Amino acid sequence: MIKKILLVTLSSCLLFSAIPSHAEGEIDEFRSQLNNQWQLVRNDRLHNLKTYARLEDGKHYRSFKVEAIVDAPPESVARVLLDFENYTKWFWKTRESKLIRQSSPTEYYVYMVHDAPYGLPDRDTVLKGVIEPQTKTKHWLTLRVTAVPDMLPAKPPLVRMVAEDMTIRVTPIGTNQVEMITEGYFDPGGVVPAWAANFVQRSAPYAVMVALQRMSQRDEYLKSKTPLPFPIYNFSDLPSIN
């Protein structure tokens, strides 16, 4: 009996140690009902970003939106987004990431494995990404990401994610800044407590954007001379949104 009590206590400690201390007082909020309008979740003036959430009809979990300014050239941001093998360095809880197919210069498929909270099976996902380059009349680049869970056979004990969908719009502001607006939705698949799923939905978009800001300022992306793999107008030839 004592061993069982100790085991339960240890498991509980490990589970809640995975939750940042600043979030402990916010657990009740994870249980609250959102409506279908975007509600501000976080306004981080230091990193110049805002995150939002809403609960859409027909979806189990909250959707998210991130608005941010990245202090890096547009080409640097694009190179980070296309460097799939290095997503393990910055994308939320990612321990494996690899390109599995490139159908064209603007369409690709990526396989990723995410670490799940303690006590839950890790998740994997197959993503299709489609790039819509800038044009002379559309001065932003759009990356659309959708999950294609049936593209590869399941890999137990990993649980295949049902959705990891995002639309990312990158708009130049001059030559050394971009505005990024990302909207998306995650469905981890399997059985996940609602509070745990909502905690990830709340925390991951913020953490990913802060990490992307940092990665975009690294020399290997800022100083790379390798041409981008898709046709695009020179960013410097396009007017900024200012």
N, C-alpha and C positions, 0 to 999 in steps of 0.2 A: 504494500500500500504506500509506504514512504517513497519507494522508488518511482511509483506512478505519479505521485504528487510532485516530486522533484523534476520528473520529465516534463510534465505539463507546465510547471513554472519556468523551466529553462526554455521550452519552446515559445512561451509567451514573451519572454524577455528578448529572444532572438528576433521574433516577428516585429515587435514594436521598436527594437533598436534600429531596424531598417528604415523607420520613419523619422525624418529630420525633426529635431526638437521643436522648431518653430511651427511645425504642423500639428503638434499634439493637441493644441487648443482649438484646432480647426476641424476635428473629426465630425462634430455635429453638422458642420456646413456641408460635408460630403454627403450627408444623408438628406439634406434639404432638397426640395423640388425646385428645379429651374423651369422657366418657361421657354417658349420658342424664340425669344428675343435675346440678342447678345447682351450678356451682363459682364461688366468689368471684374476681372479676378485679381489682376495685379498690374500696378503702374510703377515700373522701375525707371525712375528718371536717370539714375546713374548709367544704366545700360541703354537708355533711350528705347524702351520697349514696353508694350502693353499686351496683356493676355486677356482673353474673353472666353466665356463658356455659354452654352445653351443646350436645352434638351429638345431635340426635334421629334416630331411625330414618327412612330414606327421604328425608333432606335432605342436600344437597351441602355446605352451610356451617353454621356454628354459629348457634344461636339466642341471643338476649340477653334479659336482664331488668335493669331499673333500678328501684331503690327510692330515693326522695328526699323531702325536706321542702323546700317552696318557701315562702319568707317573703313571701307576697302573698295578698290576698283571693282566694277561689275565682273571683269574677267576673273578676278581672284575668287569671288563668290561662286561663279560657275565652275571653276576648277575643283573647289571643295565638294560641290554637289555631285560632280562626276567622278570623283576619286573613291569609287565604291569599296576598294580593298581597305581603305583607311577609315571607314565609318566606325570601326571599333575604337578609334581614338577619341570620338566625340559624340556619336549618336547615342541616345538614351539606352543604357544597359545592353549594349550590343557586343557580343563576344565572337560573332562570326559574320562576315559580310563578303560576298563575292559576286562578280558579274557572271551570269550563266548563259546569256545570249544577248547579242546585239543585232537586232533585225535591220537596222538602218542607222545612219548617223544621229537620228533623233528619237530612236526607240530602242529600249533595252529592258532586260529582265534581270533582277537581282534577288539573290537568296540571302536571308539574314536570320540569325538566331539571337533572341533576347533573353536575358536573365529575368526570371520572374521573382516576385517577393517570396520570402522564406515560406516554405510549406506548400508552394504551388509548383506545378511542372513548368519548366522553361518553355518558351514559345518560339516557333519558327514561322517565317512568312516568305512568300514569293511575291515580288512586286514588279509591276509593269510601269515603266516610266516613259512618258512621252514629252518631248521638248517642243515648244512652239517658239521659234526664234523671233527676235525683233524684226520689224520691217520698217520701211520708211514712213509708214502711216501708223504703226503700232509700236510705241517706243518702250515696250517692256518685254521681257522674256518670261514665259510661263512654263512651269514644270508640273505636269499632272501625274500623280502616282496613285495606282489602284492595286489592291491585292488580287492575286489570281491563285487562290488556295489549291485548286485542283490541277495546277500545271505540273507539279511534282508529286510522287507518292508520299504519303505520310511517313514520318520518321519517329515512331515511338521511342522513348517516352515523351518526346517533344509534342506539344499541342499546336496544331496549325492555326494561326490567327485567321479569323473570318474577314477582318477588314483592317487595313492600315493605309487609309486613303488620305491624300493631301493634294491641294492645289496651291502652288507657290508662285507668286508673281514678283519679279525682280525688276525694279524700275530705276535707271540711273538718276542720280542727283549730282549733276556736274560730272567730274571724272574720277573722284575718289570716295564717293559715297553711293549707297543704294538704299532705296526703300524696299522692304520686303513685307509682303502681306501673305500670310499662310492660313488657310482654313482646312480643317481635317477632322477625321473621325477614326478611332481605334475600336475594334471589337476583338478581345483576346481569345475568343473561342473557349470551349470547355466550361467548367464551373469555376467562377471567380466571385468572391464576395463583392457586392456592389460598392461598399466603401473603399475596398482595395482598388478596384477598377477606376473609380472616380478619383482616387488619390493620384494614380498614374496619369489619368487624363488631365488633371490639374497641374501636376509637376513637370511632366515630360516636355510639353511644348516650350515652357520657359527655359528649362535646362538645355534643350536642344538649341534654341536660338542664341543663348549666351555662349555656348560652345562654338556655334557657327561663326559668331562674331570674332571669337578668339582665333579659330583656325584660319579665317580669311585674311588675317594679318601676318601669317607665317610666311617666311621668305620663299619656301618651296612653291607657294601659290602666287605670291606677289611678284616674284621675279622669273617665273616660268616663261620660257619662250616657245613652248610647244603649242602649235595651233590647236584651237578648240576643234572637236571632232565633227562639228556641224556648221553649215554655212550661216553666217551672221554678219550684219552690218557692223562696221567699226563703231564701238560705243562712243568714241570721241567725235564722230561725225553726226551724232544724233543730238537733238536738243534735250536739255534736262527738263525736269518737271517744275523747276523753280520759275 
